[in-house]
Amino acid sequence: MIAATAIGISLFIASLILHLAMLRLAKKLSPPGLAPTGLRLTGGSLLALISHMMVAVVFAAGFAWAASLGLGGFAKEPAMSGMDYYYFALITVTTVGLGDIYPTDHLRVIAGIASLTGFVLISCTAQYVYKTMSQQED
């Protein structure tokens, strides 16, 4: 469980750095006053979407790596493909958690950290969108 927790925390830190860098890029590419607000919001939202999808890739790679280390597996037949890892990471990071694929053993720890990471990053994105929209009103 210690290894799974360490991997999960590492994935959280990598995801946070990636997401904050993407939001900084969104702010830099479309600063207030230089781009129409609709374009700024659309461009920034697109970068945020890409960032969330990249975070899912980070966690998918982490799940695959942790599974290869024998920290657990996934209840899905016959076997997990790269797309299955990505799908599971995406529904977990977005906190949807459909339940058609679920982790076993210590991978459950990483899945929990992935959900918390998604919640934090979605909150950051919401703050960015709110701030961009409120600048439109000024």
Contacts in CASP RR format, 6 or more apart in sequence:
PFRMAT RR
TARGET T0000
AUTHOR 0000-0000-0000
METHOD contacts of the structure
MODEL  1
MIAATAIGISLFIASLILHLAMLRLAKKLSPPGLAPTGLRLTGGSLLALI
SHMMVAVVFAAGFAWAASLGLGGFAKEPAMSGMDYYYFALITVTTVGLGD
IYPTDHLRVIAGIASLTGFVLISCTAQYVYKTMSQQED
1 106 0 8 1.000
1 109 0 8 1.000
3 66 0 8 1.000
3 69 0 8 1.000
3 71 0 8 1.000
3 106 0 8 1.000
4 66 0 8 1.000
4 71 0 8 1.000
4 106 0 8 1.000
4 107 0 8 1.000
4 109 0 8 1.000
4 110 0 8 1.000
5 109 0 8 1.000
5 113 0 8 1.000
7 62 0 8 1.000
7 65 0 8 1.000
7 66 0 8 1.000
7 71 0 8 1.000
7 110 0 8 1.000
8 62 0 8 1.000
8 109 0 8 1.000
8 110 0 8 1.000
8 113 0 8 1.000
8 114 0 8 1.000
9 113 0 8 1.000
11 58 0 8 1.000
11 59 0 8 1.000
11 62 0 8 1.000
11 110 0 8 1.000
11 113 0 8 1.000
11 114 0 8 1.000
11 117 0 8 1.000
12 113 0 8 1.000
12 116 0 8 1.000
12 117 0 8 1.000
14 58 0 8 1.000
15 55 0 8 1.000
15 58 0 8 1.000
15 59 0 8 1.000
15 117 0 8 1.000
15 118 0 8 1.000
15 121 0 8 1.000
16 117 0 8 1.000
16 120 0 8 1.000
16 121 0 8 1.000
18 51 0 8 1.000
18 54 0 8 1.000
18 55 0 8 1.000
18 58 0 8 1.000
19 51 0 8 1.000
19 52 0 8 1.000
19 55 0 8 1.000
19 121 0 8 1.000
19 124 0 8 1.000
19 125 0 8 1.000
20 124 0 8 1.000
22 47 0 8 1.000
22 48 0 8 1.000
22 50 0 8 1.000
22 51 0 8 1.000
22 54 0 8 1.000
23 47 0 8 1.000
23 48 0 8 1.000
23 51 0 8 1.000
23 124 0 8 1.000
23 125 0 8 1.000
23 128 0 8 1.000
25 47 0 8 1.000
26 43 0 8 1.000
26 44 0 8 1.000
26 47 0 8 1.000
26 48 0 8 1.000
26 128 0 8 1.000
27 128 0 8 1.000
29 43 0 8 1.000
29 44 0 8 1.000
29 47 0 8 1.000
30 39 0 8 1.000
30 40 0 8 1.000
30 43 0 8 1.000
30 44 0 8 1.000
31 40 0 8 1.000
32 40 0 8 1.000
32 135 0 8 1.000
37 132 0 8 1.000
37 133 0 8 1.000
37 135 0 8 1.000
37 136 0 8 1.000
38 136 0 8 1.000
40 132 0 8 1.000
41 129 0 8 1.000
41 132 0 8 1.000
41 133 0 8 1.000
41 136 0 8 1.000
44 128 0 8 1.000
44 132 0 8 1.000
45 129 0 8 1.000
48 125 0 8 1.000
48 128 0 8 1.000
48 129 0 8 1.000
51 121 0 8 1.000
51 125 0 8 1.000
52 93 0 8 1.000
52 94 0 8 1.000
52 118 0 8 1.000
52 121 0 8 1.000
52 122 0 8 1.000
52 125 0 8 1.000
53 90 0 8 1.000
55 93 0 8 1.000
55 117 0 8 1.000
55 118 0 8 1.000
55 121 0 8 1.000
56 86 0 8 1.000
56 89 0 8 1.000
56 90 0 8 1.000
56 93 0 8 1.000
57 86 0 8 1.000
57 89 0 8 1.000
58 89 0 8 1.000
59 89 0 8 1.000
59 92 0 8 1.000
59 93 0 8 1.000
59 110 0 8 1.000
59 114 0 8 1.000
59 117 0 8 1.000
60 82 0 8 1.000
60 85 0 8 1.000
60 86 0 8 1.000
60 88 0 8 1.000
60 89 0 8 1.000
60 90 0 8 1.000
61 85 0 8 1.000
62 110 0 8 1.000
63 74 0 8 1.000
63 85 0 8 1.000
63 88 0 8 1.000
63 89 0 8 1.000
63 103 0 8 1.000
63 107 0 8 1.000
63 110 0 8 1.000
63 111 0 8 1.000
64 80 0 8 1.000
64 82 0 8 1.000
64 85 0 8 1.000
66 72 0 8 1.000
66 106 0 8 1.000
66 107 0 8 1.000
66 110 0 8 1.000
67 73 0 8 1.000
67 74 0 8 1.000
67 80 0 8 1.000
67 107 0 8 1.000
71 105 0 8 1.000
71 106 0 8 1.000
71 107 0 8 1.000
71 110 0 8 1.000
72 103 0 8 1.000
72 104 0 8 1.000
72 105 0 8 1.000
72 106 0 8 1.000
72 107 0 8 1.000
73 80 0 8 1.000
73 103 0 8 1.000
73 104 0 8 1.000
73 105 0 8 1.000
73 107 0 8 1.000
74 80 0 8 1.000
74 84 0 8 1.000
74 88 0 8 1.000
74 101 0 8 1.000
74 102 0 8 1.000
74 103 0 8 1.000
74 104 0 8 1.000
74 107 0 8 1.000
75 101 0 8 1.000
75 102 0 8 1.000
75 103 0 8 1.000
75 104 0 8 1.000
76 84 0 8 1.000
76 100 0 8 1.000
76 101 0 8 1.000
80 88 0 8 1.000
80 101 0 8 1.000
84 101 0 8 1.000
87 101 0 8 1.000
88 101 0 8 1.000
88 103 0 8 1.000
89 114 0 8 1.000
91 97 0 8 1.000
91 98 0 8 1.000
91 99 0 8 1.000
92 111 0 8 1.000
92 112 0 8 1.000
92 114 0 8 1.000
92 115 0 8 1.000
93 114 0 8 1.000
93 115 0 8 1.000
93 117 0 8 1.000
93 118 0 8 1.000
93 121 0 8 1.000
94 118 0 8 1.000
94 122 0 8 1.000
95 115 0 8 1.000
95 118 0 8 1.000
95 119 0 8 1.000
95 122 0 8 1.000
97 115 0 8 1.000
102 111 0 8 1.000
103 110 0 8 1.000
103 111 0 8 1.000
END
